[in-house]
Amino acid sequence: MATRELKTKIQSLAQNFHQDIVAARRHLHQHPELSFQEMETAKFVAAQLQDFGISYESGWAKTGVIGSIKGRNPDSKTIALRGDMDALPITEANEVSYKSQNEGVMHACGHDVHTASLLGAARILNSVKSEFEGTIKLIFQPAEEITPGGAVQLIKEGVLENPKPTSIFGQHVFTPLEVGKVGVKAGKYMASTNELKLNVYGKGGHGAMPHKTIDPVLVTAHLIVALQQIVSRNCDPVLPCVLTFGKINSKGGATNIIPDEVEVLGTLRTMDEAWRRDAIARMQNMVRLLAESMGARAELVVSDGNPYLLNHVELTQRMRRYAEEYMGAENVVELPIRMGGEDFANYSHQIPACFYRLGIRNEARNITSSIHTNTFDVDEDCLKYGAGLMAWIAVCELAN
């Protein structure tokens, strides 16, 4: 069992290293890179690990970096900590000293915080490695923001082998939660993700003579409405499910021109793999038959996305206890299910996993913007909790 003295030491180190962790976060924020393009980010992470005296391997999934911290009796047990590194194609609107220098690219989802926190945790853990048994695998992962992303590729390359972790932990910033708090949810937590591309083919013509056309716009309208009944009338109401279409584009067309083709993009989110497969089959069947009934042709292309994220119940219950010990029970909150997706889910279907949320909000300082927006930012006090709590979780789980 990790001791109170070790907890106090980790808290002290997190405070002592805080400004260095902030500096790392700001460097990463100024130099964001898109998925599988994190070349400079990977070099920065590797240089930091080298400075800390931590062994690592670069080149995993092209730009991933995997570190290793060995305590006493390193073969006794291994756990893994994961931080994602990629940014988003967003132009930053914040006027801050650490504003993105890469035009059109921004850390608008907090991955700079995740990477800096994991670097901070690594430095703390390396400082106390004589006080715990086992090995901690550090996974600096590329390409969380696309599918199939970095987690899938790392798993294929063997990141969960040699040595095999008994569990893995990941954290993510959470804009509704005040800095100094963390959120936890055991069991199913985040949804599976599938990207949808619906193509409807008709026969274009003059808008004043629709009887001489097969109008793909009208067929598309019927399809969008009809497909929603698969969720409302075929899905068990106890199973969360979301079907959303977010983009419609006619290939040609104008106020008086009926186009030949319409393209629609959307997403399907579920919490049940059997229903996910059933829903996709029902959607594809409906698309084909309804379009045919109106004289058109349509196809639905469904990309394989992430599975639902499963927080291992017993592991997450332990993590909650560790967090309450480290931060106080009043600062650990229960989270609801979310229909957002996260590629950490891929790890959760391989080994026991726990994905928790880190509070970053500060209304007094107007730090309230949602992720994936051009004004997103964080209260950087979150970094001492992000690094310190992750280090404490690691030593507690190794001792469990």
N, C-alpha and C positions, 0 to 999 in steps of 0.2 A: 504494500500500500504506500502511495506517495505521501510524504510527511508534510506537516504544516510548515516545517522549516524550509522544505524545498519549495512549497508554494510561495512563501514569503520571498525567497531568493528569486524565483521566476518573476514575481511582481516587481521586485526591485530592478531586475535586469530589463524588463519591459519598459520601465520608466527611464532607466539610464540610456537605453538604446533608442528612445522614442524619436529624438531629433534626427538620428541617422535613418530611421525607418521612414520618417516624413520626407527626408531628402531623396531617398530611393523612390518613394511614391511619386514625388514631383518630377524626378528625372524620367520615370516611365510615362507619366502623364504628358510631358512635353514631347515625347518621342513615341507616339502610338504607332502600331503596325497592325495590318489586317491579318486575317486568319491564314496560317501557313506561310506568312511573310515576316514572321517575328525574328528576323536575323539579328538585328541590333539588340533587341530585347534579350534574346538568348545569350548574346555575348556579355551583356551587362549582368545577367543572372550568374553566368559562369564566373565572371570576374569577382563578383561579390562572394560566391561560395569559396573561390580560391583564397580570397583575402581572409575569410573566416577559418580556413584550414579544413574545409569539408570536401571530401572526395565527390566527384561527379562525372557523368558521361553526357556529352552533347550529341546532337544529331538524331535523337529519338523522334520519330514522326516528323522528320526533317528539321524542325526547329525546337523540339522539346529538350529539356535538361532534367536529368534524373540524378539527385544527390543521395548520399547515404551517411547517416550518423550512427556510429556503433558505440553502444555503451558497454558495460561489463557483460560478459557472457553473451556476445552478440547473436549467437545462433539460437538463443532460447525462445525468442519471439520477435516478430516483425510487424509493425503497423505502418500505414502509409498516410501522408498528408498531401493534399492536392491544391494547387493554385493555378488558375488559368491566366493566360498572358495576352490574348489578342484584343484588338479594339474594333470600333465600328466605323462605317463610312458616313460620318456625321461631321459637319463643320462646327467647331466650338464657338459659342457666343460669349462665354465667360471672359471678362477682362481681368485676368489674374497673372501673377508673375510666372506661373508655371503653365500657362496656356499652351495648347498643342501647337507645335511648330510644323507639323505635317498637315498641309492643307487638305481638308476634306476627310481627315481621319481623327477620331477622338476616343479617349477612354470614357465612354458615356455609360458604361455598365459596371464600372468599378473593378475591372480586372487589374488595374494598376494597384489598387488597394489589396487585392487578393495576392498578387505577386509580392508586393512589399511586405505584407503580413507574414507570408510564408518565409521570406528571407529573414525577417525579424525573428520568427519562431526558430528557424534553423540556427541563427546565431546564439539565441538563448540556450537551445538544447545542446549545442556543441560546447557551451560554457559549463554545463552541468552534467556532461555525459558520464562522468565518474560516479554519479549519484543515481543512475538507473541501469537496469539490465535490459538488453535487447537491442534491436536495430530499428531506426526510423528511416523510411524511404520517403524522399522529398520529390514530388512529381510536379514539375513546372510544365504545364500542359499548353500546347498551342491549340488554336482553332476550336474554341468552344462555341463560337457564334454561327457556325455553319454545320450542315449535316450532309454526309457523315463527317463528323469533326474529329478533333484530336483524341478524344477518349477512345473511340473505336479503333483508331490506328495504333495508339499506344498498347491497347489490349492485344491486338493482333501481333505486335512486335514483342510481347512478353513482359510488359511492365509489371504485371501481377505475378510474376514468377521469379525465382532465383535471386533473392529469397521471396517466397510467397507471403504476402501480408495476411494476417488474420482479420484485419479490418482496415477501412479507409475512411478518412474524414475530409470534408470540404466545407468551406464557408463562403457566403455570398453577402454582399452589402444589401441592406433592406431599407429603402427610403422612408417607409412609414414609422420606423422604429427609432426612437431617440438614441443618440450616442450614449454609450455606457450600458446598453441593454443588448441581449441576444434573444433570438427566437428559435423555438424547437418544435418539431412535429414528428411523432413516431408513426410508423406505418407508411401507407401511401401518402405522398406529399405533393408531388408535381406530376403534370400530365405527360402522356406520350404525345409525340408531335408527328404529323404527316403533312407535307406540303402537297397541295392539289393544283392541277392544271387542267382546266376544262376547255376543250376546243369544240366549237359548234360550227358545222359547215352547212351553208345553205346555197342559195342562188341569188345574187344581187340584182339590183335594177333600180329603176326610177321610183322615188318615194311616192309619187302620185299614182303609180300603177302596181300596188302590192300584189295584185292577183296574178301578175306575171313573174313573181319572185317566190322564193322560199326564204322567209325572213329569219335569219339566224338571231337577230336581236330579240324578236318575240319569243323564239324557242328558248333562248337563254333566260329570259325573264321567267318563263314557266319552270325551267329547270331549277333556278335558284330558289324559287318559292317551294317547289315540290321536294327538293332535297332536304329542306328543313324538317319535313315530316318524318324523316328517318330518325332524327333525334327526338322529336316530340311524340312520336307514335310507335316507334320500334325499340327504343332504348329503355331499359328498366329505369324508372325514375330514381332509384337509389344509386345509379351509376352516373357520376358526373361526366358530361360530354358537351363539347362545344364544336359547332360547325360554323365557320365564318368565311365569307368571301370578301376580300378586301380590294380587288382590282378587276375592272372590266375594260377591255380594249377591243374595239372593232377594227378589223383589218380593212381600212378604207371606210367609206360611209361619210355622210354629211347630213345637213338638215333635210335634203331631198334625195339622198342616195342611200339605198339599202345595201349593206356590205355583203360580201360573200362569206365572211368568217368573223367569229367573235371568240376572243380568248378571255378566260376568267381565272384568276388566281385566288387560292384560299388555303385554309388550314383546318385540320381535324384534330381535336384534343380529347383524349379519353383517359380513364384510369383502370381499364380492364382490357387485357390483351385479346381475349376471346371476342368481346364485343367490338374491339377495334377492327379485327379481321372481318367480322360479320358486317359491320357498318360499311367498310370499303366495298365489299362484294355487293351489298344492296345498292350503294350509290352508283357503282359502275353499271349494274343491271338497269337501274332507273334511267340513267343518262342515255343508254343505248336505246331502250324501248320507247321512252317518251319522245326523243328526237325523231325516231322512225315514225311514230304515230302522227307527227306533224310534217312529215315529208323531208326531214333534214337528216343529217348524220352528226353524231357527237361521240367524243371519247373523253374519258377521264383518266389522266395519268397521275398516279399517286407515288410520291417519293417515300422511301423508307427513312423515317426520322428516328428520334430517340424513343426508347420505351418509357413507361412511367417510372418515376423516381420512388424507390422503396427505401425508406429509412428503417433499417433493422430494429425491431422493437426493443429487444434487450440492450443492444448497443446504444441506442438513442436514449433509453432510460438512464443508462450509466453516464452518457455524455451530459444529460441534464443535471445529474447529481454533481458531476465534476464542475460544471458551469456555476451551479449554485454555491459550491464551496469556494470558487475563485472570485465570483462577482457579487454574491449575495442572492438569495432566493427571489427577492423583490425585483431583481434585474434580469430574470429569466422568464420569458413569456411563452405561452402556448400559441402556436400558429395555426391558422385554418389551412385546409387544402387549397392549393393554387393550381390554376389551369395553364400557367406558364410552363415552358419546357426547359430542360437543362441537361446537357450531355453527361454530367456526372451520373445520371441515371444508368448509363451503361456499366459503370463500375458496380452499381448497386444490385445488378443482376448477376454479378460474378462472385462477389464476396460481401460479407456484412459491411454495410456502409451507413454513414450518418452525414447528412448535409444540413447545416444550420445557418441562421441568418444573423448578420452583424449590424447593429444599429449605427446609423451615420447621420441622423437628422438633427438639426439645431435650428428651431424656428426663430430664436432670438437673433441669430445671424443670417436668417433668410436662406438657410441651406435646406431646401424642401423639394427641389425638382426631382421628378421621377427619372428612373433609368431610361436610357435610349432617347434622351432629349439633349438639345445642344446647350442647356444651362445646368446639366447635372454636375454636382460637386459633393464633397463630403466634409464633415467636421473631422479634421485629422487627428483629433483625440481618439477616434475609433481605432487607430493603428496600434496603440499600446494594448488595447483589448484584443484586437485581431491577432497580434503576435503572441501576447502573453497567454491568452486563453488557449490558443492552439498548442502552444508548448506544454501547458498544464494538462490538457486533454491527452497529449501523447504520453507523458510520463505516467499518468494515472492508468491509462489503458494498458501500457506495458506491464504495470504492476498488478493488474487485475487477475 
